[in-house]
Amino acid sequence: MSKTVYILGAGASYSHSNKEFPLINDIFKVAKKLLVTSLITDINTLNPNYGCVEDYIGNKFNKSIFNIKQKLNIEDILTNLEIDIEKTKSNDLQIVRDRIITIILVTFILLDRKSVYYKRNSEYFLFFDRLKDNDTIITYNWDLLLDNILDRERIISNIKNIGQVEDGILKKQYLRMLMDLSAYRDLSWDRTSAPYEQYNSKGYYLKLHGSIDWLYCPNEDCGLYSKVFPIEKIIGEEYLIAEYKCRECSSKMKHLIIPPVLNKNYSSFPFVKKLWNIALEEIQSADELVIWGYRLPPTDFYNRWLFRQKSDKLKKVTIINPDCFKKIKNKELKRNKTFLDPFLDIFEASKIVPEISYYENYTDYISNLKYFDKYR
């Protein structure tokens, strides 16, 4: 059976949500628009607990998170912050980092509560309908838009309350991730845990940069240290983030979000390292890669490495993104070298070059309306 591996970036959720979910550099702008009550008290005033974020960005970048006209590159900010923390070992800077992660968390949590994203004609539902059992989804998104469509809440609730998953799960990708790879799997042992010699590809849902609903215990002396538990409910009353404690040591659990920084330090989280190992196996098993809403940044060496591990059996690469080409007069197209060249440098360097196709959006993809056919 042919296997497709889908690689999703922020542009996929952005497109599915009719542009309400932010691209990576619009998170502060969207947080301000939402007037996140635990962060922002009015249109131009940050909650005092978060003043350190505004001060840090002002001092280091001469910009304000309240100025919508100013572009804030969150990758630059967090990378600079990580280097500052490494060099100074400052607890104050660690607090700034934690506050920025909380802004990300609250922003995506509040956005996710809007039911408008769960209409049957939205793109993730169209994607759900076409998903085959052995297809794998690799995503760099923290949000829960697709997780919920894959029955996240019901699966976690069943595991937590009755210890098993009831029948009726139509797509098994999220279920396999939870039961085969997460801490729910680590708490048990059965014959499927035996070492394997040859990889047996299955369809998985792999979130390589973490997720707003993933919690882990930070206590290094705990038996559940760094084990990751996806949780059903993230916020409690009055839209406040619920506080969870580790069942074994009662430490306050932390959310696992890997920020968009140069050194992502995946090795600190064995679960994420496990996801990357499975992603490697899945990429090498793929007949087709569909890259949807994902941009390959110049500094993202991990994903460049991952894509280069493709096998010679890869027959087709599909790129779904409005940034593939620039539209010029008379509906002619000009290749967007900044966007496309990083992908072409990888896939056109293959011994057997796969067929490469381009689509402006997911609806065009399922209609097989290629970029060139649409505009020429």
C-alpha positions in Angstrom: 0.0 0.0 0.0 1.3 3.4 -0.9 2.2 5.7 2.0 1.8 9.5 2.3 3.5 11.5 5.0 1.9 15.0 5.5 4.1 17.7 6.9 2.1 20.6 8.4 3.3 24.1 9.4 1.5 27.1 10.8 0.1 28.0 7.4 -2.2 24.9 7.5 -3.9 26.0 10.7 -3.9 29.6 9.3 -5.7 28.5 6.2 -8.1 26.2 7.9 -9.1 28.9 10.4 -9.7 31.5 7.7 -6.6 33.3 8.7 -7.6 33.8 12.4 -4.9 31.5 13.8 -1.6 33.3 13.7 1.5 32.7 11.7 4.6 32.5 13.9 5.4 36.2 13.8 1.9 37.4 14.5 1.4 35.8 17.9 1.9 39.0 19.9 -0.5 40.9 17.6 -3.2 38.2 18.0 -2.7 38.1 21.8 -3.3 41.9 21.9 -6.4 41.5 19.6 -7.8 38.9 21.9 -7.1 41.1 24.9 -6.0 38.0 26.8 -7.5 38.8 30.3 -4.7 37.2 32.3 -2.0 39.0 30.3 -3.4 42.3 29.1 -5.6 44.5 31.2 -6.5 47.0 28.5 -5.5 47.9 25.0 -2.1 49.4 26.0 -1.4 48.0 29.4 0.3 44.7 30.2 -0.5 42.8 33.4 2.4 43.8 35.8 3.5 40.1 35.9 4.3 40.4 32.2 6.0 43.8 32.1 9.3 42.0 32.0 8.4 40.8 28.5 7.7 44.3 27.2 10.9 45.5 28.9 13.1 42.8 27.4 11.8 43.3 23.8 12.1 47.1 24.2 15.6 46.9 25.5 17.0 44.3 23.1 15.0 45.1 19.9 13.7 48.6 20.4 10.1 47.4 19.7 6.9 47.1 21.6 4.5 44.1 21.6 1.7 46.6 21.5 2.7 48.2 18.2 0.9 46.2 15.6 2.8 47.9 12.8 6.1 46.6 14.0 7.0 43.1 12.9 8.2 41.0 15.8 10.1 37.9 14.8 9.4 35.6 17.7 12.2 33.2 16.6 14.8 36.0 16.8 13.4 37.1 20.2 13.4 33.6 21.8 16.8 32.7 20.3 18.4 35.9 21.6 16.7 35.2 25.0 18.0 31.6 25.1 21.6 32.8 24.4 21.2 35.5 27.1 20.0 32.8 29.6 22.9 30.5 28.6 25.5 33.2 29.1 24.2 34.9 32.3 22.3 32.0 34.0 19.8 34.8 35.0 16.6 33.6 36.8 15.0 36.9 35.7 15.5 36.0 32.1 14.1 32.5 32.7 11.0 34.2 34.0 10.8 36.3 30.7 11.0 33.1 28.7 8.3 31.4 30.8 6.1 34.5 30.4 6.4 34.4 26.6 5.6 30.7 26.6 2.5 31.5 28.7 1.4 34.2 26.1 1.7 31.6 23.4 -0.3 29.1 25.5 -3.1 31.5 26.4 -3.4 32.8 22.8 -3.8 29.4 21.3 -6.1 28.1 24.0 -8.5 31.1 23.6 -8.4 30.8 19.8 -9.1 27.0 20.0 -12.4 27.6 22.0 -14.0 29.2 19.0 -16.4 26.7 17.4 -16.1 28.4 14.0 -13.0 26.3 13.2 -15.1 23.1 13.4 -17.3 23.5 10.4 -17.5 20.4 8.2 -16.3 22.3 5.0 -13.2 23.6 6.7 -9.9 22.3 5.3 -8.9 20.1 8.2 -12.2 18.2 7.9 -11.6 17.8 4.1 -8.1 16.5 5.1 -9.6 14.1 7.7 -11.9 12.6 5.1 -9.0 11.8 2.7 -6.6 10.5 5.4 -5.7 6.8 4.9 -5.0 4.5 7.9 -1.3 4.2 7.2 -0.8 7.9 6.4 1.3 9.8 8.9 1.0 13.5 9.9 4.1 15.3 11.0 3.2 18.8 12.4 5.2 21.7 13.9 2.0 23.3 15.2 1.2 23.7 18.9 -2.5 24.3 18.5 -5.3 21.6 18.9 -7.3 22.3 15.7 -6.4 19.0 14.0 -6.0 17.1 17.3 -9.6 17.7 18.2 -10.8 16.6 14.8 -8.8 13.4 15.3 -10.9 12.8 18.5 -8.3 14.0 21.0 -10.7 14.7 23.9 -12.7 11.5 23.6 -9.5 9.4 23.4 -7.8 11.0 26.4 -11.0 10.9 28.4 -11.5 7.2 27.8 -7.9 6.4 28.7 -8.1 8.5 31.9 -11.5 7.3 33.1 -11.9 3.7 31.9 -8.4 2.7 31.0 -9.2 1.9 27.4 -10.4 3.4 24.1 -14.0 2.6 23.0 -14.7 1.6 19.5 -15.7 4.2 16.9 -12.4 6.1 16.4 -12.5 6.6 12.6 -8.8 7.7 12.2 -6.2 6.0 14.3 -3.2 8.5 14.0 -3.8 10.4 17.3 -4.7 7.2 19.1 -1.5 5.4 18.0 0.6 8.4 19.1 -1.1 8.4 22.5 -0.9 4.6 23.2 2.4 3.7 21.4 4.5 6.7 22.2 3.3 9.0 25.1 3.6 8.4 28.9 0.3 6.5 28.8 2.2 3.8 26.9 5.2 4.0 29.3 3.1 3.1 32.2 2.5 -0.4 30.9 4.4 -3.2 29.2 3.3 -5.8 26.7 4.6 -7.9 23.9 4.6 -5.0 21.5 7.5 -3.5 23.5 10.0 -6.1 22.2 12.8 -4.7 20.0 12.2 -4.7 16.3 14.6 -5.5 13.5 12.6 -4.1 10.6 10.3 -1.1 11.0 6.6 -1.7 10.4 5.2 1.6 9.2 1.9 2.7 10.7 0.0 6.0 10.5 1.0 8.4 13.4 0.3 11.9 14.5 3.7 13.4 15.4 3.9 16.9 16.9 7.6 17.6 16.8 7.6 21.0 18.5 5.3 20.0 21.4 1.6 20.9 22.0 -0.3 23.2 24.3 -2.0 20.2 25.9 1.2 18.3 26.7 2.3 18.2 30.3 5.5 16.8 31.9 7.0 16.5 35.3 10.1 18.7 35.7 11.3 17.0 38.9 14.5 15.1 38.1 14.1 12.9 41.2 10.6 11.7 40.2 9.9 8.4 38.5 7.8 10.3 35.9 10.4 12.9 35.2 10.0 14.3 31.7 7.2 11.8 30.8 4.7 13.5 28.6 0.9 13.3 29.3 -1.6 14.9 26.8 -4.4 16.3 28.9 -8.1 16.7 28.1 -8.8 20.1 29.8 -6.2 22.9 29.6 -8.1 25.8 31.2 -10.5 26.0 34.1 -12.9 28.6 35.2 -12.6 32.2 34.0 -10.3 31.1 31.2 -7.3 30.5 33.5 -4.8 27.8 32.8 -5.5 24.8 35.0 -2.8 23.8 37.3 -1.9 20.1 37.2 0.3 18.2 39.7 2.3 15.1 39.1 0.5 12.1 40.5 3.8 10.6 41.7 5.7 13.5 43.3 3.1 16.3 43.4 5.4 18.7 41.6 3.6 21.3 39.4 3.7 20.0 35.8 4.8 22.1 32.9 3.6 22.5 29.4 5.8 21.2 26.7 6.2 23.7 23.9 9.5 23.8 22.0 10.0 27.4 21.0 11.1 28.4 17.5 14.8 28.9 18.5 18.0 27.9 16.7 19.0 25.3 19.4 15.8 23.5 20.1 17.4 21.1 22.6 15.2 18.1 21.7 17.4 15.7 23.8 16.0 17.3 27.0 12.7 15.6 26.3 12.9 11.8 25.6 9.3 11.8 24.3 10.1 14.4 21.7 13.3 12.5 20.8 11.1 9.4 20.3 8.8 11.3 18.0 11.7 12.4 15.9 13.0 8.8 15.6 9.5 7.7 14.4 9.3 10.7 12.1 12.6 9.5 10.5 11.2 6.0 10.0 8.0 7.4 8.5 9.8 9.8 6.1 12.0 6.8 4.9 8.8 4.8 4.3 7.0 7.5 2.3 6.0 7.2 -1.3 4.8 10.8 -1.2 5.5 13.8 1.0 2.8 16.5 1.2 4.3 19.7 2.7 1.3 21.9 3.7 1.7 25.5 5.1 5.3 24.9 6.2 8.3 27.1 5.4 11.8 25.8 5.8 13.7 28.5 7.7 17.4 29.0 7.0 18.3 28.1 10.6 16.1 25.0 10.8 18.9 22.5 10.5 17.0 19.7 12.2 14.2 19.6 9.6 16.7 20.0 6.7 18.4 16.9 8.1 15.1 15.1 8.5 14.0 15.8 4.9 17.4 14.7 3.6 16.8 11.2 5.1 14.1 10.4 2.5 14.6 7.2 0.6 14.9 6.5 -3.1 11.4 5.1 -3.0 10.0 8.6 -2.7 8.0 9.2 -5.9 6.3 12.5 -5.3 6.6 15.7 -3.3 3.6 18.1 -3.1 4.0 21.6 -1.8 0.8 23.4 -0.7 1.5 27.1 0.0 0.5 30.4 -1.5 4.1 31.5 -1.2 5.4 29.1 -3.9 5.1 31.7 -6.6 4.6 35.4 -6.9 1.8 36.5 -9.2 2.8 39.2 -11.7 0.9 40.8 -14.5 -1.3 38.9 -16.9 -1.6 36.0 -14.3 1.9 35.0 -15.0 3.9 33.4 -12.2 7.4 34.0 -10.9 9.1 31.4 -8.7 9.6 32.6 -5.2 13.2 31.6 -4.8 13.4 32.5 -1.1 10.6 30.1 -0.3 11.2 27.3 -2.8 14.9 27.0 -3.1 15.5 25.3 0.3 13.1 22.5 -0.6 14.5 22.1 -4.1 18.0 22.0 -2.9 17.0 18.9 -0.9 14.6 17.1 -3.3 16.3 17.8 -6.6 19.6 16.5 -5.1 18.1 13.0 -4.9 19.5 10.1 -7.0 16.0 9.6 -8.3 14.3 13.0 -8.4 10.7 12.8 -7.3 7.9 14.5 -9.2 7.3 17.9 -7.5 3.9 19.6 -7.7 2.7 22.9 -6.4 -0.7 24.0 -5.1 -1.9 27.4 -3.8 -4.1 25.9 -1.1 -5.5 22.6 0.2 -8.8 22.9 -1.7 -6.9 23.2 -4.9 -4.9 20.1 -3.9 -7.9 17.9 -3.5 -9.3 19.3 -6.8 -5.9 18.6 -8.5 -5.8 22.3 -9.6 -2.1 22.9 -9.8 -0.6 26.3 -9.4 0.4 26.5 -13.1 -3.0 25.3 -14.3 -4.7 27.9 -12.1 -2.8 30.9 -13.3 -1.7 30.2 -16.8 
